[in-house]
Every structure is written in C-alpha cells, then in structure tokens.
Amino acid sequence: MEPPRNRSAFESQRGSSQPMANGKSVFQSRKERQEVERDAQLLANRIALLKQEEMKTWKKIEETKKKAAEVMRLKQKNEERIRSKVEKMQYDNAVASENKDRIARMKKEHSYEK
C-alpha cells in the first residue's frame, strides 16, 4: 500500500494558493501559462498581419513595375512617332527644296530660250 500523499501537495493540485515545489502556487503557474499563451497568440496575430502587409507591399511593387514598363513602352512609342515625323518633315523639306531648284532651273532655261 502506498503511503498517503502530503496534504499540501494535494491541495496545491486542486488550486489552492499553497506553494508548489518551485515556490509558486498552481494559480500563479496557471496565470503565467495563460499570459504566455496570450502573448504567443498576440505574436502569431502580429506575424500574420505583417505577412498580409508584406503581400500588399509586393503587390504594389509589382503594379508599379508594370506601370513603369508601360510608361517606358509609351515613351519609346512616342519617341519613335516623333522621330518618324521629323524624318518625314526633313524628307518633305528636301523634296520641296529640290522642286524649287528644279522650277528655278526650268524658269532660267525658259528665259534663255526666249
């Protein structure tokens, strides 16, 4: 037969405020454990929130990259359009100048013939 347990140890296990072997009561230990669990849950919630914020930030970064690429594409398209326009103007001016010179030569030749 087992010897009877110490009465204070039995009462400590039931929740009395008697100290346990480590000097704390069951109530204090339970309260500390609950605080630790609450702190752990708060940290887990904070980590989840930070992960959500990180995902939002990455999404914004990707959107910004897409917008920057679109702006660059439009800028290149615009530069090409302007370059094409300038080339056409230069060609038109060269043709007009050539036509002027040809007309001037024809007038001179016509005046010599008279």
Backbone torsions as a table, in degrees:
resi	resn	phi	psi	omega
1	MET	NA	142.0	-177.9
2	GLU	-78.2	145.4	175.8
3	PRO	-71.8	149.2	-179.1
4	PRO	-62.8	143.9	179.7
5	ARG	-72.2	158.5	176.8
6	ASN	-64.5	130.3	-176.2
7	ARG	-62.8	-40.4	-179.0
8	SER	-65.5	-35.6	177.3
9	ALA	-65.4	-39.5	178.8
10	PHE	-65.1	-44.1	179.0
11	GLU	-65.6	-35.5	178.1
12	SER	-61.8	-39.1	-179.3
13	GLN	-69.7	-27.5	179.7
14	ARG	-81.3	-9.4	177.3
15	GLY	110.5	12.2	176.9
16	SER	-72.0	170.4	-178.3
17	SER	-90.7	17.9	177.0
18	GLN	-70.5	141.1	-179.6
19	PRO	-68.0	145.9	174.9
20	MET	-90.9	-171.8	-176.9
21	ALA	-61.6	-31.7	-178.0
22	ASN	-88.4	4.3	176.5
23	GLY	92.5	1.7	-179.8
24	LYS	-113.9	150.0	176.5
25	SER	-82.8	164.0	178.1
26	VAL	-60.8	-39.6	179.3
27	PHE	-60.4	-46.3	179.1
28	GLN	-64.1	-43.2	179.7
29	SER	-62.5	-44.6	179.6
30	ARG	-62.7	-43.2	-179.8
31	LYS	-62.8	-43.4	177.9
32	GLU	-62.6	-42.1	179.5
33	ARG	-63.1	-42.0	178.4
34	GLN	-63.8	-40.0	177.6
35	GLU	-63.9	-41.9	178.5
36	VAL	-63.6	-43.2	178.8
37	GLU	-64.1	-40.3	177.9
38	ARG	-63.8	-44.4	177.8
39	ASP	-61.3	-41.0	178.9
40	ALA	-63.2	-41.4	179.3
41	GLN	-66.0	-41.0	177.3
42	LEU	-61.7	-41.9	177.7
43	LEU	-64.4	-41.4	178.9
44	ALA	-62.8	-41.5	178.1
45	ASN	-63.9	-42.1	180.0
46	ARG	-63.8	-41.8	178.5
47	ILE	-62.6	-43.5	178.8
48	ALA	-62.0	-41.9	178.5
49	LEU	-63.5	-42.9	178.8
50	LEU	-64.2	-37.3	177.3
51	LYS	-64.8	-40.2	177.8
52	GLN	-63.6	-44.0	178.9
53	GLU	-63.2	-38.5	178.1
54	GLU	-63.1	-42.3	179.6
55	MET	-63.9	-40.9	177.6
56	LYS	-62.7	-42.0	-179.9
57	THR	-63.6	-44.5	178.6
58	TRP	-63.1	-37.6	178.5
59	LYS	-63.4	-43.6	177.9
60	LYS	-63.5	-39.2	178.3
61	ILE	-61.8	-45.3	179.4
62	GLU	-63.0	-41.9	178.2
63	GLU	-63.1	-40.4	179.1
64	THR	-65.4	-40.5	177.2
65	LYS	-61.5	-42.9	179.5
66	LYS	-63.7	-42.6	179.4
67	LYS	-64.7	-41.1	179.2
68	ALA	-63.2	-41.7	178.1
69	ALA	-63.9	-40.6	178.7
70	GLU	-65.2	-41.9	178.2
71	VAL	-62.4	-43.4	179.0
72	MET	-63.0	-41.5	179.5
73	ARG	-63.2	-44.8	179.1
74	LEU	-64.9	-38.3	178.7
75	LYS	-63.1	-45.5	178.5
76	GLN	-63.4	-41.5	178.8
77	LYS	-62.0	-43.1	179.5
78	ASN	-65.0	-44.0	178.1
79	GLU	-61.4	-41.1	178.7
80	GLU	-64.6	-40.5	178.2
81	ARG	-63.7	-43.9	179.1
82	ILE	-64.9	-43.6	179.1
83	ARG	-60.5	-42.6	179.1
84	SER	-63.4	-41.2	179.4
85	LYS	-64.0	-43.1	179.2
86	VAL	-63.7	-43.7	178.4
87	GLU	-61.0	-42.1	179.0
88	LYS	-63.9	-42.0	178.3
89	MET	-62.9	-42.1	178.6
90	GLN	-63.3	-42.7	178.0
91	TYR	-62.3	-46.8	179.6
92	ASP	-60.7	-41.5	178.0
93	ASN	-64.5	-40.3	179.0
94	ALA	-64.8	-42.8	178.7
95	VAL	-64.8	-43.9	179.9
96	ALA	-62.5	-42.6	179.2
97	SER	-64.3	-42.2	178.6
98	GLU	-63.4	-42.3	178.1
99	ASN	-63.6	-40.7	177.9
100	LYS	-60.5	-46.8	179.6
101	ASP	-62.0	-42.6	-179.9
102	ARG	-63.8	-42.6	179.4
103	ILE	-64.6	-41.7	179.5
104	ALA	-62.8	-42.1	178.3
105	ARG	-64.0	-41.5	-179.8
106	MET	-64.6	-38.5	178.6
107	LYS	-64.8	-42.2	178.7
108	LYS	-62.1	-46.7	179.9
109	GLU	-62.1	-40.1	179.8
110	HIS	-65.9	-40.7	178.8
111	SER	-67.7	-32.9	176.8
112	TYR	-68.4	-36.2	-179.1
113	GLU	-67.3	-31.0	179.8
114	LYS	-74.6	NA	NA
